[in-house]
């Protein structure tokens, strides 16, 4: 159930309530984050235009409280964001999030619920005028982890569009995480110090009004070293620090995921298209062995999970 009230133009209040029983599953029709919960949520937004010092400013504050059907508070949060469009058409976005203590009953994959500490996040991003042939963006953020520890990220992007037919995009993000909590097996958890790098590059070219060529490459690499070993308690509560069993090796790992796609599209008629697509993709995970990010990318590219070549014809019948 959703309610919405507009105080005036540019100022809106929303409120909602939702409940999902233990058996509902909508994933064949669309994405369902979880079931077995009820949630109250609220959102307020205000847009101010034609300011002396900026074109417009949009402020948004929202929050939610959630419990599962066993009576545990399984989530809550308060989120604020501010989107400022300057007179030079640059955009500055700032966000602050706060998550109180709650119980996580999903990441254990059916092995119990455990308490997560309160945490906060602060993020910002500035993007220059996107209507220019060359535009750029810079951003970063700080976040607390669920059991302590801190994470930082920085990102940058570059967009190039010399004319209406050609455009290119490059983006890079680097994450440094301390205390990253991950489920390992059954009742076992571990925290990790992790370094993550991800990059995206794409190129779009319209040969004619009906023919398009697109090439894109997406890659993410992770290197993670185990810090602490923990177990889920018998009853919902704090995770229990535990010594590592002598016969169990450390969970240090690296991940390299890649997707390369080259696509040609020809619009034969309205709602009728010919697609010719080549895709190479990789998803590698292994024990951490001292390899650098360049080695992870090279191995993923040279030893892909699959190479696909697809020709698809979509044709509309009738008038």
Residue pairs with C-beta under 8 A, 6 or more apart in sequence:
1 16
1 17
1 18
2 14
2 15
2 16
3 14
3 15
3 16
4 12
4 13
4 14
4 15
5 12
5 13
5 14
6 12
6 13
7 13
10 46
10 47
10 48
10 49
11 45
11 46
11 47
12 44
12 45
12 46
13 42
13 43
13 44
14 42
14 43
14 44
15 40
15 41
15 42
15 43
16 39
16 40
16 41
16 42
17 38
17 39
17 40
17 41
18 38
18 39
18 41
19 37
19 38
19 39
20 32
20 34
20 35
20 36
20 37
20 38
21 35
21 36
21 69
22 35
22 36
22 69
23 35
24 32
24 35
25 32
25 35
26 32
34 106
36 68
36 69
36 70
37 66
37 67
37 68
37 69
37 74
37 75
38 66
38 67
38 69
39 64
39 65
39 66
39 67
39 75
40 64
40 65
40 66
41 62
41 63
41 64
41 65
42 62
42 63
42 64
43 60
43 61
43 62
44 60
44 61
44 62
45 58
45 59
45 60
45 61
46 58
46 59
46 60
47 56
47 57
47 58
48 56
48 57
48 58
49 55
49 56
50 56
51 57
53 87
54 84
54 85
54 86
54 87
55 85
55 86
55 87
55 89
56 84
56 85
57 82
57 83
57 84
57 85
58 82
58 83
58 84
59 80
59 81
59 82
60 79
60 80
60 81
60 82
60 83
61 78
61 79
61 80
61 81
62 78
62 79
63 76
63 77
63 78
63 79
64 75
64 76
64 77
65 73
65 75
65 76
66 73
66 74
66 75
66 76
67 73
67 74
68 74
68 103
68 105
70 105
70 113
72 102
72 103
72 105
72 113
72 236
73 102
73 103
74 102
74 103
74 104
74 105
74 106
74 113
75 99
75 102
76 99
76 100
76 102
77 97
77 98
77 99
77 100
78 97
78 98
79 95
79 96
79 97
79 98
80 95
80 96
80 97
81 93
81 94
81 95
81 96
82 93
82 94
82 95
83 91
83 92
83 93
84 91
84 92
84 93
85 91
86 92
88 129
89 128
89 129
89 130
89 131
90 126
90 127
90 128
90 129
91 126
91 127
92 124
92 125
92 126
93 123
93 124
93 125
93 126
93 127
94 122
94 123
94 124
95 121
95 122
95 123
95 124
96 120
96 121
96 122
96 123
97 120
97 121
97 122
97 123
98 118
98 119
98 120
98 121
99 116
99 118
99 119
99 120
100 118
101 115
101 116
101 117
101 118
102 115
102 116
103 113
103 114
103 115
103 116
103 236
104 113
104 114
104 115
104 116
104 146
105 112
105 113
107 181
107 183
108 114
108 183
108 187
108 189
108 232
109 183
111 183
111 186
111 187
111 232
112 187
112 232
112 233
112 234
112 236
113 232
113 236
114 189
114 232
114 233
114 236
114 237
114 238
114 239
115 236
115 237
115 238
115 239
116 146
116 147
117 144
117 146
117 147
117 148
119 143
119 144
119 145
119 146
120 143
120 144
121 141
121 142
121 143
121 144
122 141
122 142
122 143
123 139
123 140
123 141
123 142
124 139
124 140
124 141
125 137
125 138
125 139
125 140
125 155
126 137
126 138
126 139
127 135
127 136
127 137
127 157
128 135
128 136
128 137
129 135
130 159
133 160
133 161
133 162
134 158
134 159
134 160
135 158
135 159
136 156
136 157
136 158
136 159
137 155
137 156
137 157
137 159
138 155
138 156
138 157
139 154
139 155
139 156
140 152
140 153
140 154
140 155
141 152
141 153
142 150
142 151
142 152
143 150
143 151
143 152
143 153
144 150
144 151
145 151
145 177
145 178
145 179
145 180
145 181
145 191
146 179
146 181
147 179
147 181
147 191
147 230
147 239
148 179
149 177
149 178
149 179
149 180
149 191
150 178
150 179
151 175
151 176
151 177
151 178
151 179
151 180
152 175
152 176
153 173
153 174
153 175
153 176
154 173
154 174
155 171
155 172
155 173
155 174
156 171
156 172
157 169
157 170
157 171
157 172
158 169
158 170
158 171
159 167
159 168
159 169
160 167
160 168
160 169
161 167
161 168
164 206
165 205
165 206
166 203
166 204
166 205
166 206
167 203
167 204
168 201
168 202
168 203
168 204
169 200
169 201
169 202
170 199
170 200
170 201
171 199
171 200
171 201
172 197
172 198
172 199
173 196
173 197
173 198
173 199
174 195
174 196
174 197
175 194
175 195
175 196
175 197
176 194
176 195
176 196
177 192
177 193
177 194
177 195
177 196
178 193
178 227
179 191
179 192
179 193
179 227
180 191
180 192
180 193
180 194
180 224
181 189
181 190
181 191
182 189
182 190
182 191
182 192
182 224
182 251
183 189
184 190
184 251
187 231
187 232
188 229
188 230
188 231
189 229
189 230
189 231
189 232
189 239
190 226
190 227
190 228
190 229
190 230
190 251
191 226
191 227
191 228
191 230
192 224
192 225
192 226
192 227
192 251
193 224
193 225
193 227
194 222
194 223
194 224
194 225
195 222
195 223
195 224
196 220
196 221
196 222
196 223
197 220
197 221
197 293
198 218
198 219
198 220
198 221
199 217
199 218
199 219
199 220
200 216
200 217
200 218
200 219
201 216
201 217
202 214
202 215
202 216
202 217
203 214
203 215
203 216
204 212
204 213
204 214
205 212
205 213
205 214
206 212
206 213
207 213
210 266
210 267
210 268
211 264
211 265
211 266
211 267
212 263
212 264
212 265
213 263
213 264
214 261
214 262
214 263
214 265
215 261
215 262
215 263
216 259
216 260
216 261
217 258
217 259
217 260
217 261
218 258
218 259
219 256
219 257
219 258
219 259
219 297
219 300
220 255
220 256
220 257
221 254
221 255
221 256
221 257
221 293
221 296
221 297
222 253
222 254
222 255
222 256
223 254
223 288
223 291
223 293
223 296
224 252
224 253
224 254
224 255
224 288
225 252
225 288
226 250
226 251
226 252
228 241
229 241
229 242
229 243
229 244
230 239
230 240
230 241
230 242
231 239
231 240
231 242
232 239
232 240
233 239
233 240
244 250
252 287
252 288
253 285
253 286
253 287
253 288
254 285
254 286
254 287
254 288
254 289
254 291
254 296
255 284
255 285
255 296
256 282
256 283
256 284
256 285
256 296
256 297
256 299
256 300
257 282
257 283
257 284
257 300
258 280
258 281
258 282
258 297
258 300
258 301
258 304
259 279
259 280
259 281
260 279
260 280
260 281
260 301
261 277
261 278
261 279
261 280
262 277
262 278
262 279
263 275
263 276
263 277
263 278
264 275
264 276
264 277
265 273
265 274
265 275
266 273
266 274
267 273
268 274
268 315
269 315
269 316
270 316
271 314
271 316
272 314
272 315
272 316
273 312
273 313
273 314
274 311
274 312
274 313
274 314
275 310
275 311
275 312
275 313
275 314
276 310
276 311
277 308
277 309
277 310
277 311
277 312
278 307
278 308
278 309
278 310
279 306
279 307
279 308
279 309
279 310
280 301
280 304
280 306
280 307
280 308
281 304
281 305
281 306
281 308
282 300
282 301
282 303
282 304
282 305
283 305
284 296
284 299
284 300
284 303
284 305
291 299
